[in-house]
Amino acid sequence: MDGPQAQKPLRILCFGDSLTAGYSAYGSMYHPYSEQLTERLKAAGYGGGVVEETTDGVPGDLTGMFMSRILSHFGRDKGRQPYDWTIVLGGTNDLAYSFPPEQIFQNLEKTWNVALLNRSKVLALTVPEAAAKSEQLNKRRQRLNELINSYNRENFYVFDFHAALPYHSLSAEDREKYWDDHVHLTADGYDFMGEKIAEALKGIMGDTGSSVVPATNGATTDSSPKRPTRRRRVFKDDDNNFVEETGDPTLIDQGYIVVRRKDLD
């Protein structure tokens, strides 16, 4: 994509709870995934190398409280530039309090809609697992992630974070490296998270270095809302993305990294 539009800064809102805030070491350290995400996108030339990022993560917050917060980022300030992307992760705390997955999903949908109605594309993250082993909790998390994965709307995309960074199936070495406690990540874990989200966004936006998704990526051929039809792409020198690797599947750098982009299929 040529001309001034290709040099437009890429603006991203990272929105959610403690996993967005980068909560670690019992709150004595914060290392948000947005730091690594921003560095990766800058290095790839998106926004002409200018990425403007806002992180709004509130530890312990429930999705029922998301609306008041998300609205503050999409006010009527005429001087405010819209976000190109809004990345949303929420539901871990709601599940811990036994809220029904359908209710959590409705809260998330309202949050996504605020961004979508304000000309921002949305990348929703599925809810990762945690250390707690509970059949009921697992079923509710699975149901919530199914709802997220099956949501269908133009300019809406899903990154399957649940599949990208598991807990129980990791080797002890990787679990110690990436997971700080039973719910939160280490600095390495948040960096890994940012890297994978950056790969997902690059796969959606293409490797043009542009901050704007090509028009054909979001186009539909009829009046019904559909996810973009562009097929996912594999980029050279991208060792961990969108491919099945050989090696020990219990080691995260040798196993499977799944980025779910059914909206591009």
Secondary structure, DSSP 8 states (H G I E B T S, - for coil): --SGGGGS-EEEEEEESHHHHTEEGGGTEE--THHHHHHHHHHTTGGGG-EEEEEEE-TT--GGGHHHHHHTTS---TT----SEEEEE--HHHHHTT--HHHHHHHHHHHHHHHHHTT-EEEEE-----S---HHHHHHHHHHHHHHHH---TTEEEE-HHHHS-STTS-HHHHHHHBSSSS-B-HHHHHHHHHHHHHHHHHHH-SS--SS--GGGS--SSSS-----------TT-TTSSSB--S-TTSTTTSB-----GGG-
